[in-house]
Amino acid sequence: MFKIQEVRELIKLIDDSNIDEFEYKKDGTTIKMKKRGNEVIAVQPALAAQKPVQAIATEVVAAPAQGETPKQEEKPAVQDENLQKITSPMVGTFYGSPSPDAPAYVNVGDRVSEGKIVCIVEAMKLFNEIESEVNGEIVEILVNNGQLVEYGQPLFLVKA
Protein backbone atom coordinates (compact mmCIF):
# COMPACT_ATOMS: atom_id res chain seq x y z
CA MET A 1 0.00 0.00 0.00
CA PHE A 2 1.20 3.52 -0.69
CA LYS A 3 2.08 5.92 2.08
CA ILE A 4 0.33 9.30 2.06
CA GLN A 5 3.67 11.08 1.58
CA GLU A 6 4.43 9.00 -1.52
CA VAL A 7 1.04 9.88 -3.01
CA ARG A 8 1.57 13.57 -2.24
CA GLU A 9 4.99 13.53 -3.90
CA LEU A 10 3.55 11.84 -6.98
CA ILE A 11 0.73 14.40 -7.18
CA LYS A 12 3.21 17.28 -6.91
CA LEU A 13 5.46 15.78 -9.60
CA ILE A 14 2.55 15.22 -11.98
CA ASP A 15 1.12 18.66 -11.24
CA ASP A 16 4.47 20.32 -12.03
CA SER A 17 4.96 18.35 -15.24
CA ASN A 18 3.36 18.43 -18.68
CA ILE A 19 2.01 14.90 -18.25
CA ASP A 20 -1.79 14.63 -18.59
CA GLU A 21 -2.18 11.01 -17.47
CA PHE A 22 -0.04 8.80 -15.24
CA GLU A 23 -0.19 5.25 -13.89
CA TYR A 24 2.12 3.82 -11.21
CA LYS A 25 2.18 0.25 -9.87
CA LYS A 26 3.85 -0.82 -6.65
CA ASP A 27 3.41 -4.03 -4.66
CA GLY A 28 0.27 -4.99 -6.57
CA THR A 29 -1.45 -1.62 -6.01
CA THR A 30 -1.97 0.90 -8.79
CA ILE A 31 -2.32 4.67 -8.71
CA LYS A 32 -3.82 6.39 -11.75
CA MET A 33 -3.71 10.17 -12.07
CA LYS A 34 -5.28 12.37 -14.72
CA LYS A 35 -5.09 16.13 -15.06
CA ARG A 36 -8.30 17.97 -15.69
CA GLY A 37 -7.81 21.72 -16.10
CA ASN A 38 -5.93 22.92 -13.02
CA GLU A 39 -6.71 19.80 -10.95
CA VAL A 40 -4.93 16.50 -10.50
CA ILE A 41 -7.27 13.57 -9.86
CA ALA A 42 -5.66 10.61 -8.09
CA VAL A 43 -7.38 7.23 -7.93
CA GLN A 44 -5.94 4.33 -5.93
CA PRO A 45 -7.91 1.08 -6.09
CA ALA A 46 -7.29 -1.34 -3.22
CA LEU A 47 -6.01 -4.87 -3.78
CA ALA A 48 -8.65 -7.47 -4.59
CA ALA A 49 -7.06 -9.86 -2.08
CA GLN A 50 -7.73 -7.48 0.81
CA LYS A 51 -10.94 -7.51 2.87
CA PRO A 52 -13.59 -5.57 0.92
CA VAL A 53 -12.72 -4.11 -2.46
CA GLN A 54 -12.86 -0.35 -2.31
CA ALA A 55 -11.60 2.56 -4.34
CA ILE A 56 -10.07 5.64 -2.80
CA ALA A 57 -10.45 8.73 -4.95
CA THR A 58 -8.74 11.92 -3.89
CA GLU A 59 -9.23 15.19 -5.68
CA VAL A 60 -6.50 17.72 -5.11
CA VAL A 61 -6.65 21.29 -6.34
CA ALA A 62 -3.33 22.36 -7.80
CA ALA A 63 -1.07 24.45 -5.58
CA PRO A 64 -0.63 28.17 -6.28
CA ALA A 65 2.09 29.25 -8.69
CA GLN A 66 5.56 28.69 -7.32
CA GLY A 67 6.11 32.43 -6.92
CA GLU A 68 3.12 32.69 -4.55
CA THR A 69 3.88 29.85 -2.13
CA PRO A 70 7.18 31.19 -0.68
CA LYS A 71 5.56 34.57 -0.08
CA GLN A 72 2.95 32.96 2.16
CA GLU A 73 5.54 30.88 4.00
CA GLU A 74 7.94 33.79 4.42
CA LYS A 75 5.18 36.07 5.68
CA PRO A 76 6.03 36.70 9.31
CA ALA A 77 3.35 35.24 11.53
CA VAL A 78 1.86 37.56 14.07
CA GLN A 79 4.31 37.54 16.98
CA ASP A 80 2.65 37.59 20.40
CA GLU A 81 3.19 35.48 23.48
CA ASN A 82 -0.58 35.29 24.00
CA LEU A 83 -1.14 33.47 20.69
CA GLN A 84 -2.19 29.85 20.85
CA LYS A 85 -2.45 27.39 17.99
CA ILE A 86 -5.34 25.18 16.97
CA THR A 87 -3.67 22.16 15.36
CA SER A 88 -4.87 19.34 13.15
CA PRO A 89 -5.45 16.12 15.09
CA MET A 90 -5.00 14.04 11.94
CA VAL A 91 -3.70 13.90 8.39
CA GLY A 92 -6.33 14.96 5.87
CA THR A 93 -7.79 17.76 3.78
CA PHE A 94 -8.71 21.06 5.43
CA TYR A 95 -12.11 22.64 4.76
CA GLY A 96 -13.12 25.92 6.38
CA SER A 97 -16.86 25.46 5.80
CA PRO A 98 -19.38 22.59 5.93
CA SER A 99 -20.01 22.80 2.15
CA PRO A 100 -18.62 24.78 -0.79
CA ASP A 101 -21.56 27.22 -0.84
CA ALA A 102 -21.79 27.66 2.96
CA PRO A 103 -20.01 30.42 4.91
CA ALA A 104 -16.78 29.58 6.75
CA TYR A 105 -17.01 28.32 10.32
CA VAL A 106 -14.65 31.10 11.44
CA ASN A 107 -12.90 34.10 9.88
CA VAL A 108 -10.06 36.32 11.06
CA GLY A 109 -11.40 38.50 13.86
CA ASP A 110 -14.09 36.02 14.99
CA ARG A 111 -14.25 35.03 18.65
CA VAL A 112 -14.11 31.33 19.45
CA SER A 113 -14.81 29.47 22.63
CA GLU A 114 -13.68 26.05 23.72
CA GLY A 115 -15.69 23.38 21.86
CA LYS A 116 -16.74 25.64 18.93
CA ILE A 117 -16.31 23.97 15.52
CA VAL A 118 -13.65 25.86 13.54
CA CYS A 119 -13.17 23.63 10.47
CA ILE A 120 -13.42 20.14 9.00
CA VAL A 121 -10.53 17.77 8.25
CA GLU A 122 -11.48 15.06 5.77
CA ALA A 123 -9.66 11.77 6.23
CA MET A 124 -10.57 8.64 4.28
CA LYS A 125 -13.88 10.16 3.13
CA LEU A 126 -14.89 10.92 6.73
CA PHE A 127 -15.50 14.56 7.57
CA ASN A 128 -14.17 15.25 11.07
CA GLU A 129 -15.31 18.46 12.77
CA ILE A 130 -12.39 20.14 14.53
CA GLU A 131 -13.27 22.03 17.70
CA SER A 132 -11.38 24.87 19.31
CA GLU A 133 -9.51 23.94 22.47
CA VAL A 134 -8.99 27.59 23.44
CA ASN A 135 -11.02 30.74 24.02
CA GLY A 136 -10.08 33.87 22.11
CA GLU A 137 -10.02 35.67 18.78
CA ILE A 138 -8.89 34.15 15.46
CA VAL A 139 -5.83 36.18 14.44
CA GLU A 140 -4.69 34.15 11.43
CA ILE A 141 -5.85 31.19 9.34
CA LEU A 142 -2.66 29.31 8.45
CA VAL A 143 -3.96 26.94 5.73
CA ASN A 144 -6.03 27.29 2.57
CA ASN A 145 -9.32 25.57 1.84
CA GLY A 146 -8.70 22.17 0.23
CA GLN A 147 -5.08 22.03 1.43
CA LEU A 148 -3.63 18.76 2.73
CA VAL A 149 -2.64 19.03 6.38
CA GLU A 150 -0.42 16.86 8.57
CA TYR A 151 -0.97 15.61 12.10
CA GLY A 152 -0.12 18.42 14.53
CA GLN A 153 0.07 21.09 11.81
CA PRO A 154 -1.12 24.50 13.07
CA LEU A 155 -4.40 25.56 11.41
CA PHE A 156 -5.28 28.76 13.27
CA LEU A 157 -3.60 31.30 15.53
CA VAL A 158 -5.83 32.45 18.39
CA LYS A 159 -5.22 35.43 20.66
CA ALA A 160 -6.25 34.39 24.16
Buried (B, 14 or more C-beta within 10 A) or exposed (E): EBEEEEBBEBBBEBBEEEEEEBEBEEEEBBBBBBBEEEEBBBBBBBEEEEEEEEEBEBEBBBBEEEEEEEEEEEEEEEEEEEBBBBBBBBBBBBBBBBEEEEEBBBEEEBEBEEEBEBBBBBBEEEEBEBBBBBBBBBBBBBBEBBBBBEEEBBBBBBBE
